[in-house]
Amino acid sequence: MSTVWRPYCQMQTAPLPTSIVAAEGVEIVTDHGQRLIDGLASWWSVCHGYQHPHLVEAIRRQAGQLSHVMFGGITHEPAETLAERLAELLPGDLNHVFFSDSGSVAVEVAMKMAIGFHRRQGQPERRRFLAFHHAYHGDTTGAMSLCDPDRSMHASYGDAILPQLHSPVPSDTASIERFDRLLEQQAGQLAAVVLEPLIQGAGGMRFHAPEDVARIKSACEQHGVLLIADEIATGFYRTGKRFAIDGCGTPEEPLVPDIICLGKALTGGMTTQAATVARSHVFEAFLSEKASDAFMHGPTFMANPIACAAANASLDVFDQEERSEDAKRIHDAFVSRLPEARSWPGVVDVRTRGAVGVIEVRQLPDSETMRKLAMQHDVWLRPFGNCIYSTPPLVIEDPQLHQVCDAMLAIAKYRSPKM
Ligand SMILES: *Cc1c(COP(=O)(O)O)cnc(C)c1O
């Protein structure tokens, strides 16, 4: 029996996990010495590849000087610098950075900011959230309530989950009309609309158009509902732009959500760290003479100096290396290779957006078969739901990318006798 309780895993029947002993570049190395190209960048995070020397050195230096200190009543240079740099990179007045230790917590923080904002504006009844079908916003109970109720873990928790509203992403005449009506009817009880802009990740790997994001933003404005952009997966060039929202406005009129959540690639995938960044009107709603108006939240390891140093080093690398070009290159490779599968039996859809490639099938083979098929190509993939997908490290080179495509196509082509 296993002592470690593993994620999303039926411990009674699951095969033993693959044991990894090292990683370098875009490869992870098993305890048998097999080098696997990581087609997932460790869940969208390792954007510059593993053990990037600049990031390793930054962590080493920071660990030798100040590895951790509480953030209550204390500050430090790595956090101050990182906050300044994020505020500089984000559009508009997204200038107030609240650090936390994981993406789910960053979403919880955003939800509490939105509820707190309306309470301080004298509208405490605005405390529910509207999220979208196929949404994924994290595993903690608040964040979980935002996930698609039919395609997430909702079913296994029943009534324990906060009731929220869910809508299709408004993208055609009928769904736009329905969304507008829903928002108009429910605005009085809504604190915020929460959206993964352009690419919905773990809730189904679905894409929507920049116009859809702009439409949601203006509907929110019209009804005094905040917009929370969850860019934990899309941030840092996964969509091709630095942030997905950068692709939804114009240079003259950027699209600026009220709150944005960042995580995953924030530290270049070196360690855990997330951030919730608010616009000035949200931040200022919490300012008063009363201590009780303060924002009441503070994770033990928030703004950990090693994590902040890693994030700062990752931002250095983004300045020096062309990650938006990399995303384009990855996109082109997916576009040239994956559509071949469209006509295959059992394949429902092939889609690509930015540095994300997806083959949706009617039914996936069992997970052990998929792992074996990928590993025969020296590739690491872990399909979920009905999706074979890849979100590779942005530094992946073309031959490696083709190897990932080969593995994805092999899984899509596989027909077991039972299927
Ligand atoms: C991964 C993810 C989260 C949760 O982040 P964790 O660090 O796993 O808690 C939230 N939202 C989105 C869009 C994500 O992709």
The ligand as an SDF file (V2000), in Angstrom:
LIG
                    3D

 15 15  0  0  0  0  0  0  0  0999 V2000
   -3.9480   25.3650  -12.3590 C   0  0  0  0  0  0  0  0  0  0  0  0
   -5.0280   26.3690  -12.3270 C   0  0  0  0  0  0  0  0  0  0  0  0
   -5.5360   26.8600  -11.1150 C   0  0  0  0  0  0  0  0  0  0  0  0
   -5.1090   26.3230   -9.7780 C   0  0  0  0  0  0  0  0  0  0  0  0
   -3.7470   26.5100   -9.5300 O   0  0  0  0  0  0  0  0  0  0  0  0
   -3.0020   25.5660   -8.4360 P   0  0  0  0  0  0  0  0  0  0  0  0
   -1.6410   26.1770   -8.3430 O   0  0  0  0  0  0  0  0  0  0  0  0
   -3.0290   24.2000   -8.9970 O   0  0  0  0  0  0  0  0  0  0  0  0
   -3.7740   25.6820   -7.1740 O   0  0  0  0  0  0  0  0  0  0  0  0
   -6.5150   27.8380  -11.1720 C   0  0  0  0  0  0  0  0  0  0  0  0
   -6.9520   28.3180  -12.3440 N   0  0  0  0  0  0  0  0  0  0  0  0
   -6.4800   27.8760  -13.5240 C   0  0  0  0  0  0  0  0  0  0  0  0
   -6.9930   28.4730  -14.7930 C   0  0  0  0  0  0  0  0  0  0  0  0
   -5.5070   26.8730  -13.5580 C   0  0  0  0  0  0  0  0  0  0  0  0
   -5.0740   26.4200  -14.7290 O   0  0  0  0  0  0  0  0  0  0  0  0
  1  2  1  0
  2  3  1  0
  2 14  2  0
  3  4  1  0
  3 10  2  0
  4  5  1  0
  5  6  1  0
  6  7  2  0
  6  8  1  0
  6  9  1  0
 10 11  1  0
 11 12  2  0
 12 13  1  0
 12 14  1  0
 14 15  1  0
M  END
$$$$
